[in-house]
Amino acid sequence: MIRYSLVCEAGHGFESWFPSADSFDAQAARGLVTCPVCDSARVAKGLMAPNLARTDRARAPVPAEAAPVPAPSPSALPMVAEPERRLRAMLRAVREQVAASAEHVGARFPEEARKIHYGEGKERAIYGQASPEEARALIDEGIDVAPLPVMPDDRN
């Protein structure tokens, strides 16, 4: 196994493990290696320091009752720059505002949007799911729809 430090075209740094250098090259060429922050498939190897084992001295024993090292808090990780962190907070606030002030109608969204538009249903703010084709059909009918932003965390 080999660990690579990777960087996407937007400058986001991250690490990933691969069985071999050829495996990384093949996956990257097929667009399978993507940035966990922006989902870009334009990824390159970053600078890495080699991890070499020393053979001139014995390793120190690890104490059996060694305390586990706590994971760093997400805010301590430098993966996301401050402007992007603010943008994500704003997008999350938009989603939360919609969820708090509109009715979730799920997969019935296209049907409910049409009923409201044509005066057959109670006028109210709604949100839910629609396929790209359903959304296009609503727009073609003159029904105002807008997608809610998908947060990178929503994909994990």
BAKETOR-647336 format. One record per residue: x, y, z of N, C-alpha, C in turn; residue number from 1. Coordinates in Angstrom, 1 decimal. Layout:
BEGIN
    n_u    n_v    n_w   ca_u   ca_v   ca_w    c_u    c_v    c_w pos
      X      Y      Z      X      Y      Z      X      Y      Z NUM
...
***
This chain:
BEGIN
    n_u    n_v    n_w   ca_u   ca_v   ca_w    c_u    c_v    c_w pos
    0.9   -1.2    0.0    0.0    0.0    0.0    0.9    1.2    0.0   1
    0.4    2.3   -0.7    1.1    3.5   -0.7    0.1    4.7   -0.4   2
    0.6    5.6    0.4   -0.2    6.8    0.7    0.3    8.0   -0.1   3
   -0.6    8.6   -0.8   -0.3    9.8   -1.5   -0.9   11.0   -0.9   4
   -0.1   12.1   -0.9   -0.7   13.4   -0.6   -1.2   14.0   -1.9   5
   -2.5   14.3   -2.0   -3.0   14.8   -3.3   -3.5   16.2   -3.2   6
   -3.7   16.9   -4.3   -4.1   18.2   -4.4   -5.1   18.3   -5.6   7
   -6.3   18.9   -5.4   -7.2   19.1   -6.5   -6.9   20.4   -7.2   8
   -7.5   20.7   -8.3   -7.3   21.9   -9.1   -7.7   23.1   -8.3   9
   -8.5   23.0   -7.3   -8.9   24.2   -6.5   -7.9   24.4   -5.3  10
   -6.9   23.5   -5.2   -5.9   23.6   -4.1   -6.2   22.9   -2.8  11
   -7.3   22.1   -2.8   -7.6   21.4   -1.6   -6.7   20.2   -1.5  12
   -6.1   20.1   -0.3   -5.1   19.0    0.0   -5.8   17.8    0.7  13
   -5.5   16.6    0.4   -6.0   15.4    1.1   -5.1   14.3    0.8  14
   -5.3   13.2    1.5   -4.5   12.0    1.4   -5.4   10.8    1.0  15
   -4.8    9.8    0.3   -5.5    8.6    0.0   -4.5    7.5   -0.2  16
   -5.0    6.3    0.1   -4.2    5.1    0.0   -4.5    4.3   -1.3  17
   -3.4    3.7   -1.9   -3.6    2.9   -3.1   -2.7    1.7   -3.0  18
   -3.2    0.6   -3.7   -2.4   -0.6   -3.7   -1.0   -0.5   -4.3  19
   -0.9    0.4   -5.3    0.4    0.6   -6.0    0.3    2.0   -6.7  20
    1.5    2.4   -7.2    1.5    3.6   -8.0    0.7    3.5   -9.3  21
    0.8    2.3   -9.9    0.0    2.1  -11.1   -1.5    2.1  -10.9  22
   -1.9    1.7   -9.7   -3.3    1.7   -9.3   -3.8    3.2   -9.2  23
   -3.0    4.0   -8.6   -3.3    5.5   -8.5   -3.5    6.0  -10.0  24
   -2.4    5.8  -10.8   -2.5    6.3  -12.2   -3.7    5.9  -12.9  25
   -4.0    4.6  -12.8   -5.2    4.1  -13.5   -6.5    4.7  -13.0  26
   -6.6    4.8  -11.7   -7.9    5.3  -11.1   -8.0    6.8  -11.5  27
   -6.9    7.6  -11.4   -6.9    9.0  -11.7   -7.3    9.2  -13.1  28
   -6.7    8.4  -14.0   -7.0    8.5  -15.5   -8.5    8.3  -15.8  29
   -9.1    7.4  -15.0  -10.6    7.1  -15.2  -11.5    8.1  -14.4  30
  -10.9    9.1  -13.7  -11.7   10.1  -13.0  -12.3    9.5  -11.7  31
  -11.7    8.4  -11.2  -12.2    7.8   -9.9  -11.6    8.4   -8.7  32
  -10.6    9.2   -8.8  -10.0    9.8   -7.6  -10.5   11.3   -7.6  33
  -11.3   11.6   -6.6  -12.0   12.9   -6.5  -11.7   13.6   -5.2  34
  -11.7   14.9   -5.2  -11.5   15.7   -4.0  -12.7   15.5   -3.0  35
  -12.4   15.3   -1.8  -13.5   15.1   -0.8  -14.2   16.5   -0.5  36
  -13.6   17.6   -0.8  -14.2   18.9   -0.5  -15.0   19.4   -1.7  37
  -14.5   19.4   -2.9  -15.2   20.0   -4.0  -15.6   18.9   -5.1  38
  -15.2   17.7   -4.9  -15.6   16.6   -5.8  -14.9   16.7   -7.2  39
  -13.9   17.5   -7.3  -13.1   17.6   -8.6  -12.4   16.4   -8.9  40
  -12.4   15.9  -10.1  -11.6   14.7  -10.5  -10.2   15.1  -11.0  41
   -9.9   16.4  -11.1   -8.6   16.9  -11.6   -7.7   16.9  -10.4  42
   -7.0   15.8  -10.1   -6.2   15.6   -8.9   -4.8   15.3   -9.3  43
   -3.9   15.8   -8.6   -2.4   15.6   -8.8   -1.8   15.2   -7.5  44
   -0.6   14.5   -7.6    0.1   14.2   -6.4    0.8   15.4   -5.9  45
    0.7   15.6   -4.6    1.3   16.7   -3.9    2.7   16.4   -3.4  46
    3.4   17.3   -2.8    4.7   17.0   -2.2    4.6   16.1   -1.0  47
    5.4   15.1   -0.9    5.4   14.2    0.2    6.8   14.0    0.7  48
    6.8   13.8    2.0    8.1   13.4    2.7    8.2   11.9    2.8  49
    9.3   11.3    2.4    9.3    9.9    2.5    9.3    9.4    3.9  50
    8.8    8.2    4.1    8.7    7.6    5.5    9.7    6.4    5.4  51
   10.9    6.7    5.9   11.9    5.6    5.8   12.2    5.0    7.2  52
   12.3    3.7    7.2   12.5    3.0    8.5   14.0    3.0    8.7  53
   14.4    3.3    9.9   15.9    3.3   10.2   16.2    1.9   10.7  54
   17.4    1.4   10.2   17.8    0.1   10.6   19.0    0.1   11.5  55
   19.5    1.3   11.8   20.7    1.4   12.6   20.4    1.4   14.1  56
   19.2    1.4   14.5   18.9    1.3   16.0   17.6    0.6   16.2  57
   17.4    0.1   17.3   16.2   -0.7   17.7   15.1    0.3   18.0  58
   13.9   -0.2   17.7   12.7    0.6   18.0   12.4    0.6   19.5  59
   12.0    1.7   20.0   11.5    1.8   21.5   10.2    1.0   21.6  60
   10.1    0.2   22.7    8.8   -0.5   22.9    7.7    0.5   23.2  61
    6.5    0.1   22.7    5.3    0.9   22.9    4.7    0.5   24.2  62
    4.5    1.4   25.2    3.8    1.0   26.4    2.5    0.4   26.2  63
    2.1   -0.6   26.9    0.8   -1.3   26.8   -0.3   -0.4   27.1  64
   -0.1    0.5   28.1   -1.2    1.3   28.6   -1.1    2.7   28.0  65
   -0.5    2.8   26.8   -0.4    4.2   26.2   -1.8    4.7   25.9  66
   -2.0    6.0   26.2   -3.3    6.6   26.1   -3.5    6.9   24.6  67
   -4.7    6.6   24.1   -5.0    6.9   22.7   -4.9    8.4   22.4  68
   -4.5    8.7   21.2   -4.4   10.1   20.8   -5.7   10.5   20.3  69
   -6.3   11.5   20.8   -7.6   12.0   20.3   -7.5   12.5   18.9  70
   -8.5   12.3   18.1   -8.6   12.9   16.8   -8.7   14.4   16.8  71
   -8.1   15.1   15.9   -8.3   16.5   15.9   -9.7   16.9   15.6  72
  -10.1   18.0   16.2  -11.5   18.5   15.9  -11.6   18.9   14.5  73
  -12.8   18.9   13.8  -12.9   19.3   12.4  -12.4   20.7   12.2  74
  -12.7   21.6   13.2  -12.3   23.0   13.1  -10.8   23.2   13.1  75
  -10.0   22.2   13.6   -8.6   22.3   13.7   -7.9   21.8   12.4  76
   -8.7   21.2   11.6   -8.1   20.7   10.3   -8.1   21.8    9.3  77
   -6.9   22.0    8.6   -6.8   23.0    7.6   -7.3   22.6    6.2  78
   -8.2   21.7    6.1   -8.7   21.2    4.8   -9.5   22.2    4.1  79
  -10.2   23.1    4.8  -11.1   24.0    4.1  -10.7   25.4    4.5  80
  -10.5   26.2    3.5  -10.1   27.6    3.7  -11.3   28.4    4.3  81
  -11.0   29.5    5.0  -12.0   30.3    5.7  -13.1   30.8    4.7  82
  -12.8   31.3    3.5  -13.9   31.8    2.7  -14.8   30.6    2.3  83
  -14.3   29.4    2.0  -15.1   28.3    1.7  -16.0   27.9    2.9  84
  -15.4   28.0    4.1  -16.1   27.6    5.3  -17.3   28.6    5.5  85
  -17.1   29.9    5.2  -18.2   30.8    5.3  -19.3   30.6    4.3  86
  -18.9   30.2    3.1  -19.8   29.9    2.0  -20.6   28.7    2.4  87
  -20.0   27.7    2.9  -20.7   26.5    3.4  -21.7   26.8    4.5  88
  -21.3   27.7    5.4  -22.2   28.1    6.5  -23.4   28.8    5.9  89
  -23.2   29.6    4.9  -24.4   30.3    4.3  -25.3   29.4    3.6  90
  -24.7   28.4    2.8  -25.5   27.4    2.1  -26.3   26.6    3.1  91
  -25.7   26.2    4.2  -26.4   25.4    5.2  -27.5   26.2    5.8  92
  -27.3   27.5    6.0  -28.4   28.4    6.6  -29.5   28.5    5.6  93
  -29.3   28.5    4.3  -30.3   28.5    3.3  -31.2   27.3    3.4  94
  -30.5   26.1    3.5  -31.2   24.9    3.6  -32.0   24.8    4.9  95
  -31.5   25.2    6.0  -32.2   25.2    7.2  -33.4   26.1    7.2  96
  -33.3   27.3    6.6  -34.4   28.2    6.5  -35.5   27.6    5.7  97
  -35.2   27.0    4.6  -36.2   26.4    3.7  -36.9   25.2    4.5  98
  -36.1   24.4    5.2  -36.7   23.3    6.0  -37.6   23.8    7.1  99
  -37.2   25.0    7.7  -38.0   25.5    8.8  -39.3   26.2    8.3 100
  -39.3   26.8    7.1  -40.4   27.6    6.7  -41.2   27.0    5.5 101
  -40.9   25.8    5.0  -41.6   25.2    3.9  -42.0   23.8    4.3 102
  -43.0   23.3    3.6  -43.5   21.9    3.8  -42.7   20.9    3.0 103
  -42.2   19.9    3.6  -41.5   18.9    2.8  -42.5   17.9    2.2 104
  -42.6   17.8    0.9  -43.6   17.0    0.2  -42.9   15.8   -0.5 105
  -41.6   15.6   -0.3  -40.9   14.5   -0.8  -41.0   14.3   -2.3 106
  -41.3   13.1   -2.7  -41.3   12.7   -4.2  -42.6   13.3   -4.8 107
  -43.5   13.8   -4.0  -44.7   14.4   -4.6  -44.5   15.9   -5.0 108
  -43.2   16.3   -5.0  -42.9   17.7   -5.3  -43.5   18.2   -6.7 109
  -43.2   17.5   -7.8  -43.7   18.0   -9.1  -45.3   18.1   -9.1 110
  -45.9   17.1   -8.5  -47.4   17.1   -8.5  -47.9   18.3   -7.6 111
  -47.3   18.4   -6.4  -47.8   19.5   -5.5  -47.5   20.9   -6.1 112
  -46.3   21.0   -6.8  -46.0   22.3   -7.4  -47.0   22.7   -8.5 113
  -47.4   21.7   -9.3  -48.4   22.0  -10.3  -49.7   22.3   -9.7 114
  -50.2   21.6   -8.7  -51.5   21.9   -8.0  -51.4   23.4   -7.5 115
  -50.4   23.8   -6.9  -50.3   25.2   -6.4  -50.3   26.2   -7.5 116
  -49.5   25.9   -8.6  -49.4   26.8   -9.7  -50.7   27.0  -10.4 117
  -51.5   25.9  -10.6  -52.7   26.0  -11.3  -53.9   26.3  -10.4 118
  -53.7   26.6   -9.1  -54.7   27.0   -8.2  -55.6   25.8   -7.7 119
  -55.1   24.6   -7.9  -55.8   23.4   -7.4  -55.4   23.0   -6.0 120
  -54.4   23.6   -5.5  -53.9   23.3   -4.1  -53.7   24.5   -3.3 121
  -53.6   24.4   -2.0  -53.4   25.5   -1.1  -52.0   26.1   -1.4 122
  -51.9   27.4   -1.5  -50.7   28.1   -1.8  -49.8   28.1   -0.5 123
  -48.6   27.5   -0.7  -47.7   27.4    0.4  -46.3   27.2   -0.1 124
  -45.3   27.4    0.7  -43.9   27.0    0.3  -43.7   25.5    0.5 125
  -43.1   24.9   -0.5  -42.9   23.5   -0.5  -41.5   23.2   -0.9 126
  -40.9   22.0   -0.5  -39.7   21.5   -1.1  -39.8   20.0   -1.1 127
  -39.0   19.4   -1.9  -39.0   17.9   -2.1  -38.0   17.5   -3.1 128
  -38.3   16.3   -3.7  -37.4   15.8   -4.7  -38.1   15.8   -6.1 129
  -37.2   16.0   -7.1  -37.7   16.0   -8.5  -36.5   15.6   -9.3 130
  -36.7   14.7  -10.3  -35.6   14.3  -11.2  -35.3   15.6  -12.1 131
  -34.1   15.6  -12.7  -33.8   16.7  -13.7  -34.9   16.8  -14.7 132
  -35.4   15.7  -15.2  -36.5   15.8  -16.3  -37.8   16.4  -15.7 133
  -38.1   16.1  -14.5  -39.3   16.6  -13.9  -39.1   18.1  -13.6 134
  -38.0   18.5  -13.1  -37.7   19.9  -12.9  -37.7   20.7  -14.2 135
  -37.2   20.2  -15.2  -37.2   20.9  -16.5  -38.6   21.0  -17.0 136
  -39.5   20.0  -16.8  -40.9   20.1  -17.3  -41.6   21.2  -16.5 137
  -41.3   21.3  -15.2  -42.0   22.3  -14.4  -41.6   23.7  -14.9 138
  -40.3   23.9  -15.1  -39.8   25.2  -15.6  -40.4   25.5  -17.0 139
  -40.5   24.5  -17.9  -41.1   24.7  -19.2  -42.6   25.1  -19.1 140
  -43.3   24.7  -18.0  -44.7   25.0  -17.7  -44.8   26.4  -17.1 141
  -43.6   27.0  -16.8  -43.7   28.4  -16.2  -43.8   28.3  -14.6 142
  -43.5   27.2  -14.1  -43.5   27.0  -12.6  -42.1   27.3  -12.1 143
  -42.0   28.2  -11.1  -40.8   28.6  -10.6  -40.3   27.5   -9.6 144
  -39.1   27.0   -9.9  -38.5   26.0   -9.0  -37.0   26.4   -8.9 145
  -36.4   26.0   -7.8  -35.0   26.2   -7.6  -34.4   25.1   -6.8 146
  -33.2   24.6   -7.2  -32.6   23.5   -6.4  -32.0   24.0   -5.1 147
  -32.1   23.2   -4.1  -31.5   23.5   -2.8  -30.0   23.1   -3.0 148
  -29.1   23.8   -2.4  -27.7   23.5   -2.5  -27.4   22.1   -1.8 149
  -26.6   21.3   -2.4  -26.1   20.0   -1.8  -24.8   20.3   -1.2 150
  -24.7   20.0    0.1  -23.5   20.2    0.8  -22.5   19.1    0.6 151
  -21.2   19.3    0.6  -20.3   18.2    0.5  -20.5   17.1    1.5 152
  -20.8   17.6    2.7  -21.0   16.6    3.8  -22.2   15.7    3.6 153
  -23.2   16.2    2.8  -24.4   15.4    2.5  -24.1   14.1    1.7 154
  -22.9   14.1    1.0  -22.6   13.0    0.2  -21.9   11.9    0.9 155
  -21.5   12.2    2.2  -20.7   11.2    2.9  -21.6   10.4    3.9 156
***
